[in-house]
Amino acid sequence: MSNAISRVKANSAYSENSYLGLAVAAIVLISWWTSLLATLLVDTAKIPVLIIAAVMLVRAFLHTGLFITAHDAMHGTVFHQNRRINDWVGYSTSLTYAFLNYKNLLKKHYLHHRSPASKDDPDFCEGKGMFIWYLTFMKGYLSGPECLMMLVGVNLTFCVLTLIFHIQPINLLLFWLLPIVLSSLQMFYFGIYLPHRRPREGYTNRHRADSSRYSPFWSFVSCYHFGYHWEHHEYPHIPWYQLPSARRSLKVGLSRLHVPRTVAAQRLYSP
């Protein structure tokens, strides 16, 4: 039994000297940019509707990957060896996602972890149904300067690409703008609503969070393992791609994971 636990610890422990977080972030960014450039240049009139729909879903999934990467940067897990590089990745992915302000996202995310599913949680809205919760959630992140920044960025980018580079507006709508909306719905449903909605019997843990029962494959497809939400709140310094390993460790009987908290992770967790 002790050998089995040792192997689980070795497989699930966060690597202090690994560049894996930076490599994963690079893969997400490169995939996003490559797919965007490819889709903006296609003639949509010659492509079947089902293929267009499938590509839109892929683009939405990659868009979600941008935000998940920014989220990991908030916890210092993209590149904990260097705070500036870690934050630069966070700023760049937030900006690429929808012209969002990384520093403001970090402040709100800290409140979410400090007071989950409460009146002080900017991601929470109780008793008004999923649709109203989603609208309230979006309003909280897109109000005032944040909304202005996004509107200016989107409109300026749209004008430059259509008027100067002669990109078809339909391509921008299908493969850039609509994936942003789909991505926001994906993250809200799998990463906020399902984990933090109040159970009939009430909350049963201090994080007020539940986790999905999906397999690692479907957990990844649904929202980059964000459905393993209790595990994320319990171990916020573990990157998204190691959450399945943390979940497996707990299933075999480890009461706690011995994952070292880096200085960067502590800083980003408590801005």
PyRosetta script that sets phi, psi and omega in degrees:
from pyrosetta import init, pose_from_sequence

init()
pose = pose_from_sequence("MSNAISRVKANSAYSENSYLGLAVAAIVLISWWTSLLATLLVDTAKIPVLIIAAVMLVRAFLHTGLFITAHDAMHGTVFHQNRRINDWVGYSTSLTYAFLNYKNLLKKHYLHHRSPASKDDPDFCEGKGMFIWYLTFMKGYLSGPECLMMLVGVNLTFCVLTLIFHIQPINLLLFWLLPIVLSSLQMFYFGIYLPHRRPREGYTNRHRADSSRYSPFWSFVSCYHFGYHWEHHEYPHIPWYQLPSARRSLKVGLSRLHVPRTVAAQRLYSP")
pose.set_psi(1, -41.4)
pose.set_omega(1, -179.3)
pose.set_phi(2, -63.5)
pose.set_psi(2, -37.8)
pose.set_omega(2, 178.0)
pose.set_phi(3, -65.2)
pose.set_psi(3, -39.4)
pose.set_omega(3, 179.3)
pose.set_phi(4, -63.3)
pose.set_psi(4, -43.2)
pose.set_omega(4, 179.4)
pose.set_phi(5, -65.3)
pose.set_psi(5, -38.2)
pose.set_omega(5, 178.1)
pose.set_phi(6, -62.1)
pose.set_psi(6, -40.8)
pose.set_omega(6, 179.1)
pose.set_phi(7, -66.0)
pose.set_psi(7, -38.8)
pose.set_omega(7, 178.9)
pose.set_phi(8, -64.2)
pose.set_psi(8, -43.5)
pose.set_omega(8, 177.4)
pose.set_phi(9, -58.9)
pose.set_psi(9, -43.7)
pose.set_omega(9, -179.0)
pose.set_phi(10, -64.7)
pose.set_psi(10, -37.4)
pose.set_omega(10, -177.8)
pose.set_phi(11, -77.8)
pose.set_psi(11, -29.5)
pose.set_omega(11, -173.0)
pose.set_phi(12, -100.7)
pose.set_psi(12, -17.7)
pose.set_omega(12, -176.2)
pose.set_phi(13, -65.8)
pose.set_psi(13, 141.9)
pose.set_omega(13, 179.1)
pose.set_phi(14, -72.7)
pose.set_psi(14, 129.7)
pose.set_omega(14, -176.0)
pose.set_phi(15, -81.6)
pose.set_psi(15, 117.8)
pose.set_omega(15, -178.7)
pose.set_phi(16, -71.1)
pose.set_psi(16, -23.8)
pose.set_omega(16, -174.4)
pose.set_phi(17, -112.9)
pose.set_psi(17, 21.9)
pose.set_omega(17, -174.3)
pose.set_phi(18, -96.4)
pose.set_psi(18, 143.4)
pose.set_omega(18, 172.7)
pose.set_phi(19, -98.0)
pose.set_psi(19, 13.8)
pose.set_omega(19, -174.6)
pose.set_phi(20, -62.9)
pose.set_psi(20, -40.2)
pose.set_omega(20, -179.7)
pose.set_phi(21, -59.7)
pose.set_psi(21, -41.7)
pose.set_omega(21, 179.0)
pose.set_phi(22, -68.4)
pose.set_psi(22, -37.8)
pose.set_omega(22, 178.6)
pose.set_phi(23, -65.9)
pose.set_psi(23, -42.4)
pose.set_omega(23, 178.5)
pose.set_phi(24, -63.3)
pose.set_psi(24, -42.9)
pose.set_omega(24, 178.1)
pose.set_phi(25, -61.3)
pose.set_psi(25, -40.7)
pose.set_omega(25, 179.2)
pose.set_phi(26, -64.6)
pose.set_psi(26, -39.9)
pose.set_omega(26, 178.6)
pose.set_phi(27, -62.6)
pose.set_psi(27, -43.4)
pose.set_omega(27, 179.5)
pose.set_phi(28, -62.7)
pose.set_psi(28, -46.9)
pose.set_omega(28, -178.9)
pose.set_phi(29, -64.9)
pose.set_psi(29, -45.0)
pose.set_omega(29, -179.8)
pose.set_phi(30, -64.0)
pose.set_psi(30, -41.6)
pose.set_omega(30, 178.6)
pose.set_phi(31, -63.6)
pose.set_psi(31, -40.8)
pose.set_omega(31, 179.7)
pose.set_phi(32, -64.1)
pose.set_psi(32, -50.6)
pose.set_omega(32, -177.7)
pose.set_phi(33, -66.3)
pose.set_psi(33, -40.8)
pose.set_omega(33, -179.9)
pose.set_phi(34, -63.7)
pose.set_psi(34, -45.2)
pose.set_omega(34, -179.8)
pose.set_phi(35, -67.0)
pose.set_psi(35, -35.8)
pose.set_omega(35, 178.3)
pose.set_phi(36, -64.1)
pose.set_psi(36, -49.0)
pose.set_omega(36, -179.3)
pose.set_phi(37, -61.0)
pose.set_psi(37, -40.0)
pose.set_omega(37, -179.3)
pose.set_phi(38, -66.4)
pose.set_psi(38, -41.9)
pose.set_omega(38, -175.9)
pose.set_phi(39, -77.1)
pose.set_psi(39, -27.4)
pose.set_omega(39, 179.7)
pose.set_phi(40, -70.4)
pose.set_psi(40, -19.0)
pose.set_omega(40, -174.8)
pose.set_phi(41, -100.0)
pose.set_psi(41, -4.2)
pose.set_omega(41, -176.8)
pose.set_phi(42, -82.4)
pose.set_psi(42, 157.1)
pose.set_omega(42, 174.7)
pose.set_phi(43, -93.2)
pose.set_psi(43, 102.3)
pose.set_omega(43, -175.0)
pose.set_phi(44, -64.6)
pose.set_psi(44, -22.7)
pose.set_omega(44, -179.8)
pose.set_phi(45, -66.4)
pose.set_psi(45, -21.1)
pose.set_omega(45, -177.6)
pose.set_phi(46, -100.2)
pose.set_psi(46, 5.5)
pose.set_omega(46, -175.9)
pose.set_phi(47, -112.9)
pose.set_psi(47, 132.2)
pose.set_omega(47, 178.4)
pose.set_phi(48, -58.1)
pose.set_psi(48, 149.0)
pose.set_omega(48, -176.6)
pose.set_phi(49, -60.0)
pose.set_psi(49, -40.0)
pose.set_omega(49, -179.2)
pose.set_phi(50, -63.6)
pose.set_psi(50, -36.9)
pose.set_omega(50, 177.5)
pose.set_phi(51, -67.1)
pose.set_psi(51, -41.6)
pose.set_omega(51, 178.1)
pose.set_phi(52, -60.9)
pose.set_psi(52, -43.9)
pose.set_omega(52, 179.7)
pose.set_phi(53, -62.3)
pose.set_psi(53, -41.7)
pose.set_omega(53, -179.8)
pose.set_phi(54, -64.7)
pose.set_psi(54, -42.0)
pose.set_omega(54, 179.2)
pose.set_phi(55, -65.6)
pose.set_psi(55, -37.6)
pose.set_omega(55, 176.6)
pose.set_phi(56, -60.0)
pose.set_psi(56, -41.7)
pose.set_omega(56, 179.3)
pose.set_phi(57, -65.6)
pose.set_psi(57, -39.3)
pose.set_omega(57, 177.0)
pose.set_phi(58, -64.0)
pose.set_psi(58, -42.9)
pose.set_omega(58, 178.9)
pose.set_phi(59, -63.4)
pose.set_psi(59, -39.7)
pose.set_omega(59, 177.8)
pose.set_phi(60, -63.6)
pose.set_psi(60, -41.0)
pose.set_omega(60, 179.0)
pose.set_phi(61, -62.1)
pose.set_psi(61, -44.0)
pose.set_omega(61, 178.3)
pose.set_phi(62, -67.5)
pose.set_psi(62, -33.5)
pose.set_omega(62, 176.9)
pose.set_phi(63, -64.0)
pose.set_psi(63, -41.9)
pose.set_omega(63, 175.4)
pose.set_phi(64, -59.4)
pose.set_psi(64, -37.7)
pose.set_omega(64, 177.9)
pose.set_phi(65, -58.8)
pose.set_psi(65, -33.3)
pose.set_omega(65, 176.8)
pose.set_phi(66, -62.2)
pose.set_psi(66, -46.8)
pose.set_omega(66, -178.3)
pose.set_phi(67, -69.0)
pose.set_psi(67, -38.5)
pose.set_omega(67, 177.8)
pose.set_phi(68, -61.3)
pose.set_psi(68, -37.5)
pose.set_omega(68, 177.4)
pose.set_phi(69, -65.8)
pose.set_psi(69, -43.9)
pose.set_omega(69, 176.0)
pose.set_phi(70, -60.9)
pose.set_psi(70, -39.3)
pose.set_omega(70, 178.7)
pose.set_phi(71, -62.5)
pose.set_psi(71, -43.4)
pose.set_omega(71, 177.8)
pose.set_phi(72, -63.7)
pose.set_psi(72, -35.4)
pose.set_omega(72, 177.2)
pose.set_phi(73, -63.0)
pose.set_psi(73, -34.7)
pose.set_omega(73, 177.7)
pose.set_phi(74, -61.4)
pose.set_psi(74, -28.6)
pose.set_omega(74, 179.0)
pose.set_phi(75, -96.4)
pose.set_psi(75, 4.4)
pose.set_omega(75, 176.2)
pose.set_phi(76, 74.7)
pose.set_psi(76, 21.3)
pose.set_omega(76, -173.6)
pose.set_phi(77, -104.2)
pose.set_psi(77, 0.9)
pose.set_omega(77, 175.9)
pose.set_phi(78, -76.1)
pose.set_psi(78, -49.3)
pose.set_omega(78, 178.8)
pose.set_phi(79, -153.7)
pose.set_psi(79, 79.7)
pose.set_omega(79, -173.2)
pose.set_phi(80, -68.0)
pose.set_psi(80, -16.0)
pose.set_omega(80, -179.9)
pose.set_phi(81, -69.1)
pose.set_psi(81, -23.8)
pose.set_omega(81, -175.8)
pose.set_phi(82, -140.9)
pose.set_psi(82, 111.5)
pose.set_omega(82, -176.8)
pose.set_phi(83, -61.3)
pose.set_psi(83, -40.8)
pose.set_omega(83, -176.9)
pose.set_phi(84, -65.8)
pose.set_psi(84, -42.4)
pose.set_omega(84, 178.8)
pose.set_phi(85, -66.1)
pose.set_psi(85, -43.5)
pose.set_omega(85, 178.5)
pose.set_phi(86, -57.6)
pose.set_psi(86, -47.1)
pose.set_omega(86, -179.2)
pose.set_phi(87, -69.0)
pose.set_psi(87, -35.0)
pose.set_omega(87, 178.4)
pose.set_phi(88, -61.7)
pose.set_psi(88, -40.5)
pose.set_omega(88, 176.3)
pose.set_phi(89, -62.5)
pose.set_psi(89, -42.1)
pose.set_omega(89, 178.3)
pose.set_phi(90, -61.9)
pose.set_psi(90, -45.6)
pose.set_omega(90, 178.8)
pose.set_phi(91, -63.6)
pose.set_psi(91, -44.2)
pose.set_omega(91, -175.8)
pose.set_phi(92, -68.4)
pose.set_psi(92, -40.0)
pose.set_omega(92, -179.8)
pose.set_phi(93, -72.6)
pose.set_psi(93, -34.5)
pose.set_omega(93, 176.6)
pose.set_phi(94, -65.8)
pose.set_psi(94, -42.5)
pose.set_omega(94, 179.2)
pose.set_phi(95, -66.8)
pose.set_psi(95, -42.0)
pose.set_omega(95, -179.9)
pose.set_phi(96, -67.3)
pose.set_psi(96, -34.5)
pose.set_omega(96, -178.0)
pose.set_phi(97, -60.6)
pose.set_psi(97, -55.7)
pose.set_omega(97, -179.9)
pose.set_phi(98, -164.6)
pose.set_psi(98, 37.6)
pose.set_omega(98, 179.5)
pose.set_phi(99, 57.6)
pose.set_psi(99, 43.1)
pose.set_omega(99, -179.6)
pose.set_phi(100, -90.9)
pose.set_psi(100, 151.6)
pose.set_omega(100, -180.0)
pose.set_phi(101, -88.7)
pose.set_psi(101, 112.2)
pose.set_omega(101, -175.8)
pose.set_phi(102, -60.1)
pose.set_psi(102, -40.9)
pose.set_omega(102, -178.2)
pose.set_phi(103, -63.4)
pose.set_psi(103, -40.8)
pose.set_omega(103, 178.1)
pose.set_phi(104, -68.2)
pose.set_psi(104, -38.0)
pose.set_omega(104, 176.4)
pose.set_phi(105, -61.1)
pose.set_psi(105, -40.7)
pose.set_omega(105, -179.5)
pose.set_phi(106, -63.0)
pose.set_psi(106, -43.0)
pose.set_omega(106, 179.6)
pose.set_phi(107, -62.5)
pose.set_psi(107, -44.2)
pose.set_omega(107, -179.9)
pose.set_phi(108, -68.0)
pose.set_psi(108, -37.3)
pose.set_omega(108, -178.7)
pose.set_phi(109, -69.4)
pose.set_psi(109, -32.7)
pose.set_omega(109, 175.3)
pose.set_phi(110, -62.5)
pose.set_psi(110, -42.2)
pose.set_omega(110, 178.4)
pose.set_phi(111, -63.6)
pose.set_psi(111, -36.7)
pose.set_omega(111, 178.4)
pose.set_phi(112, -61.9)
pose.set_psi(112, -42.9)
pose.set_omega(112, -179.4)
pose.set_phi(113, -75.0)
pose.set_psi(113, -31.3)
pose.set_omega(113, -178.7)
pose.set_phi(114, -73.5)
pose.set_psi(114, -38.0)
pose.set_omega(114, -176.7)
pose.set_phi(115, -135.4)
pose.set_psi(115, 64.7)
pose.set_omega(115, -174.7)
pose.set_phi(116, -64.9)
pose.set_psi(116, 140.9)
pose.set_omega(116, 176.0)
pose.set_phi(117, 53.4)
pose.set_psi(117, 46.3)
pose.set_omega(117, 178.1)
pose.set_phi(118, -136.7)
pose.set_psi(118, 177.8)
pose.set_omega(118, 179.9)
pose.set_phi(119, -65.8)
pose.set_psi(119, -19.5)
pose.set_omega(119, 179.3)
pose.set_phi(120, -91.4)
pose.set_psi(120, -1.1)
pose.set_omega(120, -179.8)
pose.set_phi(121, -90.2)
pose.set_psi(121, 114.2)
pose.set_omega(121, -179.0)
pose.set_phi(122, -65.9)
pose.set_psi(122, -15.2)
pose.set_omega(122, -179.6)
pose.set_phi(123, -91.6)
pose.set_psi(123, -3.5)
pose.set_omega(123, -169.6)
pose.set_phi(124, -108.8)
pose.set_psi(124, 141.8)
pose.set_omega(124, 175.1)
pose.set_phi(125, -151.3)
pose.set_psi(125, 108.6)
pose.set_omega(125, -171.2)
pose.set_phi(126, -100.5)
pose.set_psi(126, 144.6)
pose.set_omega(126, 168.6)
pose.set_phi(127, 80.5)
pose.set_psi(127, 11.5)
pose.set_omega(127, -177.6)
pose.set_phi(128, -122.7)
pose.set_psi(128, 9.4)
pose.set_omega(128, 178.0)
pose.set_phi(129, 86.3)
pose.set_psi(129, 161.0)
pose.set_omega(129, -174.7)
pose.set_phi(130, -63.5)
pose.set_psi(130, -42.2)
pose.set_omega(130, -175.7)
pose.set_phi(131, -64.9)
pose.set_psi(131, -46.6)
pose.set_omega(131, 178.8)
pose.set_phi(132, -65.5)
pose.set_psi(132, -37.8)
pose.set_omega(132, 177.0)
pose.set_phi(133, -59.4)
pose.set_psi(133, -45.1)
pose.set_omega(133, 179.9)
pose.set_phi(134, -60.9)
pose.set_psi(134, -46.4)
pose.set_omega(134, -179.3)
pose.set_phi(135, -63.7)
pose.set_psi(135, -40.1)
pose.set_omega(135, 177.8)
pose.set_phi(136, -65.6)
pose.set_psi(136, -41.2)
pose.set_omega(136, 177.8)
pose.set_phi(137, -59.8)
pose.set_psi(137, -46.5)
pose.set_omega(137, -179.7)
pose.set_phi(138, -67.4)
pose.set_psi(138, -40.2)
pose.set_omega(138, 179.6)
pose.set_phi(139, -61.2)
pose.set_psi(139, -37.1)
pose.set_omega(139, -179.7)
pose.set_phi(140, -63.9)
pose.set_psi(140, -29.2)
pose.set_omega(140, -178.9)
pose.set_phi(141, -99.1)
pose.set_psi(141, -13.7)
pose.set_omega(141, -178.0)
pose.set_phi(142, -126.5)
pose.set_psi(142, 62.5)
pose.set_omega(142, 177.2)
pose.set_phi(143, -133.0)
pose.set_psi(143, 149.6)
pose.set_omega(143, 178.0)
pose.set_phi(144, 65.4)
pose.set_psi(144, -133.2)
pose.set_omega(144, -177.3)
pose.set_phi(145, -59.6)
pose.set_psi(145, -35.2)
pose.set_omega(145, -179.9)
pose.set_phi(146, -62.2)
pose.set_psi(146, -42.9)
pose.set_omega(146, 179.3)
pose.set_phi(147, -64.8)
pose.set_psi(147, -44.0)
pose.set_omega(147, 179.4)
pose.set_phi(148, -62.0)
pose.set_psi(148, -42.9)
pose.set_omega(148, 179.8)
pose.set_phi(149, -61.6)
pose.set_psi(149, -42.6)
pose.set_omega(149, -179.9)
pose.set_phi(150, -67.6)
pose.set_psi(150, -44.2)
pose.set_omega(150, -178.8)
pose.set_phi(151, -63.6)
pose.set_psi(151, -43.9)
pose.set_omega(151, 178.9)
pose.set_phi(152, -64.7)
pose.set_psi(152, -45.2)
pose.set_omega(152, -179.0)
pose.set_phi(153, -62.8)
pose.set_psi(153, -46.2)
pose.set_omega(153, -179.3)
pose.set_phi(154, -65.0)
pose.set_psi(154, -47.2)
pose.set_omega(154, -178.0)
pose.set_phi(155, -66.5)
pose.set_psi(155, -40.6)
pose.set_omega(155, 178.9)
pose.set_phi(156, -65.0)
pose.set_psi(156, -44.6)
pose.set_omega(156, 178.5)
pose.set_phi(157, -62.9)
pose.set_psi(157, -42.9)
pose.set_omega(157, 179.7)
pose.set_phi(158, -60.6)
pose.set_psi(158, -46.0)
pose.set_omega(158, -179.0)
pose.set_phi(159, -65.2)
pose.set_psi(159, -44.2)
pose.set_omega(159, -179.7)
pose.set_phi(160, -62.0)
pose.set_psi(160, -45.4)
pose.set_omega(160, -176.8)
pose.set_phi(161, -69.9)
pose.set_psi(161, -34.7)
pose.set_omega(161, -178.4)
pose.set_phi(162, -83.5)
pose.set_psi(162, -41.1)
pose.set_omega(162, -174.0)
pose.set_phi(163, -86.1)
pose.set_psi(163, -34.2)
pose.set_omega(163, -176.8)
pose.set_phi(164, -97.6)
pose.set_psi(164, -45.2)
pose.set_omega(164, -177.7)
pose.set_phi(165, -97.8)
pose.set_psi(165, -1.1)
pose.set_omega(165, 174.2)
pose.set_phi(166, 57.7)
pose.set_psi(166, 37.7)
pose.set_omega(166, 173.1)
pose.set_phi(167, -77.0)
pose.set_psi(167, 137.3)
pose.set_omega(167, -179.4)
pose.set_phi(168, -68.3)
pose.set_psi(168, 132.3)
pose.set_omega(168, 179.3)
pose.set_phi(169, -56.1)
pose.set_psi(169, -34.8)
pose.set_omega(169, -179.3)
pose.set_phi(170, -63.5)
pose.set_psi(170, -35.3)
pose.set_omega(170, 177.4)
pose.set_phi(171, -65.9)
pose.set_psi(171, -41.5)
pose.set_omega(171, 178.3)
pose.set_phi(172, -65.4)
pose.set_psi(172, -39.0)
pose.set_omega(172, 179.8)
pose.set_phi(173, -65.7)
pose.set_psi(173, -47.5)
pose.set_omega(173, -174.3)
pose.set_phi(174, -74.3)
pose.set_psi(174, -38.5)
pose.set_omega(174, -169.2)
pose.set_phi(175, -111.6)
pose.set_psi(175, 0.2)
pose.set_omega(175, 177.1)
pose.set_phi(176, -128.7)
pose.set_psi(176, -56.1)
pose.set_omega(176, -173.8)
pose.set_phi(177, -75.5)
pose.set_psi(177, -49.9)
pose.set_omega(177, 179.5)
pose.set_phi(178, -63.0)
pose.set_psi(178, -38.0)
pose.set_omega(178, 175.1)
pose.set_phi(179, -59.9)
pose.set_psi(179, -28.4)
pose.set_omega(179, 176.1)
pose.set_phi(180, -63.8)
pose.set_psi(180, -44.9)
pose.set_omega(180, 179.9)
pose.set_phi(181, -65.3)
pose.set_psi(181, -46.4)
pose.set_omega(181, -180.0)
pose.set_phi(182, -61.7)
pose.set_psi(182, -38.9)
pose.set_omega(182, 179.0)
pose.set_phi(183, -64.1)
pose.set_psi(183, -42.3)
pose.set_omega(183, 179.5)
pose.set_phi(184, -62.7)
pose.set_psi(184, -38.6)
pose.set_omega(184, 177.1)
pose.set_phi(185, -65.9)
pose.set_psi(185, -41.3)
pose.set_omega(185, 179.6)
pose.set_phi(186, -61.7)
pose.set_psi(186, -48.1)
pose.set_omega(186, -178.1)
pose.set_phi(187, -68.3)
pose.set_psi(187, -38.0)
pose.set_omega(187, 179.3)
pose.set_phi(188, -65.0)
pose.set_psi(188, -46.9)
pose.set_omega(188, -174.1)
pose.set_phi(189, -68.6)
pose.set_psi(189, -48.5)
pose.set_omega(189, -175.1)
pose.set_phi(190, -86.7)
pose.set_psi(190, -24.5)
pose.set_omega(190, -174.4)
pose.set_phi(191, -108.1)
pose.set_psi(191, -12.8)
pose.set_omega(191, 179.4)
pose.set_phi(192, -125.0)
pose.set_psi(192, -57.9)
pose.set_omega(192, -172.7)
pose.set_phi(193, -65.4)
pose.set_psi(193, -56.9)
pose.set_omega(193, -177.8)
pose.set_phi(194, -62.2)
pose.set_psi(194, -44.2)
pose.set_omega(194, -178.0)
pose.set_phi(195, -70.5)
pose.set_psi(195, -33.2)
pose.set_omega(195, -169.5)
pose.set_phi(196, -111.2)
pose.set_psi(196, 0.9)
pose.set_omega(196, 175.8)
pose.set_phi(197, -65.8)
pose.set_psi(197, 146.4)
pose.set_omega(197, -175.6)
pose.set_phi(198, -71.9)
pose.set_psi(198, 123.8)
pose.set_omega(198, 176.0)
pose.set_phi(199, -68.6)
pose.set_psi(199, 160.2)
pose.set_omega(199, 179.1)
pose.set_phi(200, -58.6)
pose.set_psi(200, -37.5)
pose.set_omega(200, -179.2)
pose.set_phi(201, -86.5)
pose.set_psi(201, 3.0)
pose.set_omega(201, -178.1)
pose.set_phi(202, 88.3)
pose.set_psi(202, 168.8)
pose.set_omega(202, -179.2)
pose.set_phi(203, -69.4)
pose.set_psi(203, 143.6)
pose.set_omega(203, -174.9)
pose.set_phi(204, -119.0)
pose.set_psi(204, 4.6)
pose.set_omega(204, 177.9)
pose.set_phi(205, -145.9)
pose.set_psi(205, 162.3)
pose.set_omega(205, -173.5)
pose.set_phi(206, -66.1)
pose.set_psi(206, -21.8)
pose.set_omega(206, 178.9)
pose.set_phi(207, -84.6)
pose.set_psi(207, -9.3)
pose.set_omega(207, -176.8)
pose.set_phi(208, 50.0)
pose.set_psi(208, 45.2)
pose.set_omega(208, -175.2)
pose.set_phi(209, -136.4)
pose.set_psi(209, 147.6)
pose.set_omega(209, 175.0)
pose.set_phi(210, -120.3)
pose.set_psi(210, 165.4)
pose.set_omega(210, 178.4)
pose.set_phi(211, -120.9)
pose.set_psi(211, 149.7)
pose.set_omega(211, 177.8)
pose.set_phi(212, -71.1)
pose.set_psi(212, 160.9)
pose.set_omega(212, 177.1)
pose.set_phi(213, -102.4)
pose.set_psi(213, 17.1)
pose.set_omega(213, -178.4)
pose.set_phi(214, -68.5)
pose.set_psi(214, 153.1)
pose.set_omega(214, 171.4)
pose.set_phi(215, -67.7)
pose.set_psi(215, 162.3)
pose.set_omega(215, 178.7)
pose.set_phi(216, -53.9)
pose.set_psi(216, -37.0)
pose.set_omega(216, -179.8)
pose.set_phi(217, -64.4)
pose.set_psi(217, -51.4)
pose.set_omega(217, -178.2)
pose.set_phi(218, -71.8)
pose.set_psi(218, -27.0)
pose.set_omega(218, 174.3)
pose.set_phi(219, -64.1)
pose.set_psi(219, -41.6)
pose.set_omega(219, 177.4)
pose.set_phi(220, -66.3)
pose.set_psi(220, -45.7)
pose.set_omega(220, -178.6)
pose.set_phi(221, -64.1)
pose.set_psi(221, -39.8)
pose.set_omega(221, -176.1)
pose.set_phi(222, -66.9)
pose.set_psi(222, -44.0)
pose.set_omega(222, -179.7)
pose.set_phi(223, -174.5)
pose.set_psi(223, 50.3)
pose.set_omega(223, 174.3)
pose.set_phi(224, 53.2)
pose.set_psi(224, 43.0)
pose.set_omega(224, 178.0)
pose.set_phi(225, 66.0)
pose.set_psi(225, 14.1)
pose.set_omega(225, 178.4)
pose.set_phi(226, -68.3)
pose.set_psi(226, -15.4)
pose.set_omega(226, 175.5)
pose.set_phi(227, -70.4)
pose.set_psi(227, -21.4)
pose.set_omega(227, 173.2)
pose.set_phi(228, -79.6)
pose.set_psi(228, 65.4)
pose.set_omega(228, -164.3)
pose.set_phi(229, -82.4)
pose.set_psi(229, -36.3)
pose.set_omega(229, 176.2)
pose.set_phi(230, -61.1)
pose.set_psi(230, -41.8)
pose.set_omega(230, 179.1)
pose.set_phi(231, -60.5)
pose.set_psi(231, -38.7)
pose.set_omega(231, 179.3)
pose.set_phi(232, -66.4)
pose.set_psi(232, -43.1)
pose.set_omega(232, 179.9)
pose.set_phi(233, -67.9)
pose.set_psi(233, -35.6)
pose.set_omega(233, 180.0)
pose.set_phi(234, -72.1)
pose.set_psi(234, -35.0)
pose.set_omega(234, -178.8)
pose.set_phi(235, -129.8)
pose.set_psi(235, 70.4)
pose.set_omega(235, -174.8)
pose.set_phi(236, -67.6)
pose.set_psi(236, -11.0)
pose.set_omega(236, -179.4)
pose.set_phi(237, -93.9)
pose.set_psi(237, 8.3)
pose.set_omega(237, 175.5)
pose.set_phi(238, -98.0)
pose.set_psi(238, 128.5)
pose.set_omega(238, 179.9)
pose.set_phi(239, -66.6)
pose.set_psi(239, 161.3)
pose.set_omega(239, -172.5)
pose.set_phi(240, -58.4)
pose.set_psi(240, -35.8)
pose.set_omega(240, -175.0)
pose.set_phi(241, -77.2)
pose.set_psi(241, -7.1)
pose.set_omega(241, 175.9)
pose.set_phi(242, -104.1)
pose.set_psi(242, 0.9)
pose.set_omega(242, 179.2)
pose.set_phi(243, -63.8)
pose.set_psi(243, -39.3)
pose.set_omega(243, 175.5)
pose.set_phi(244, -59.2)
pose.set_psi(244, -37.5)
pose.set_omega(244, 178.4)
pose.set_phi(245, -65.8)
pose.set_psi(245, -40.3)
pose.set_omega(245, 177.2)
pose.set_phi(246, -63.2)
pose.set_psi(246, -40.5)
pose.set_omega(246, 179.7)
pose.set_phi(247, -63.4)
pose.set_psi(247, -43.1)
pose.set_omega(247, 178.3)
pose.set_phi(248, -63.7)
pose.set_psi(248, -38.4)
pose.set_omega(248, -179.8)
pose.set_phi(249, -61.2)
pose.set_psi(249, -42.6)
pose.set_omega(249, -179.6)
pose.set_phi(250, -67.5)
pose.set_psi(250, -34.2)
pose.set_omega(250, -178.9)
pose.set_phi(251, -66.5)
pose.set_psi(251, -30.2)
pose.set_omega(251, -178.4)
pose.set_phi(252, -87.1)
pose.set_psi(252, 3.1)
pose.set_omega(252, 170.3)
pose.set_phi(253, 112.8)
pose.set_psi(253, 5.9)
pose.set_omega(253, 176.5)
pose.set_phi(254, -75.7)
pose.set_psi(254, 123.8)
pose.set_omega(254, -179.4)
pose.set_phi(255, -75.1)
pose.set_psi(255, -31.3)
pose.set_omega(255, 178.4)
pose.set_phi(256, -142.0)
pose.set_psi(256, 148.8)
pose.set_omega(256, 173.8)
pose.set_phi(257, -94.0)
pose.set_psi(257, 135.4)
pose.set_omega(257, 179.4)
pose.set_phi(258, -89.7)
pose.set_psi(258, 79.3)
pose.set_omega(258, -178.2)
pose.set_phi(259, -113.2)
pose.set_psi(259, 117.1)
pose.set_omega(259, -177.0)
pose.set_phi(260, -67.4)
pose.set_psi(260, 137.1)
pose.set_omega(260, 176.7)
pose.set_phi(261, -89.1)
pose.set_psi(261, 117.9)
pose.set_omega(261, -179.7)
pose.set_phi(262, -77.1)
pose.set_psi(262, 161.8)
pose.set_omega(262, 177.1)
pose.set_phi(263, -59.5)
pose.set_psi(263, -43.0)
pose.set_omega(263, -179.3)
pose.set_phi(264, -63.8)
pose.set_psi(264, -40.7)
pose.set_omega(264, -179.1)
pose.set_phi(265, -63.9)
pose.set_psi(265, -41.6)
pose.set_omega(265, 179.1)
pose.set_phi(266, -65.1)
pose.set_psi(266, -39.5)
pose.set_omega(266, -178.8)
pose.set_phi(267, -64.6)
pose.set_psi(267, -46.8)
pose.set_omega(267, -176.1)
pose.set_phi(268, -73.4)
pose.set_psi(268, -25.7)
pose.set_omega(268, 177.9)
pose.set_phi(269, -75.3)
pose.set_psi(269, -25.7)
pose.set_omega(269, 179.5)
pose.set_phi(270, -130.3)
pose.set_psi(270, 78.2)
pose.set_omega(270, -175.6)
pose.set_phi(271, -68.6)
pose.dump_pdb("model.pdb")
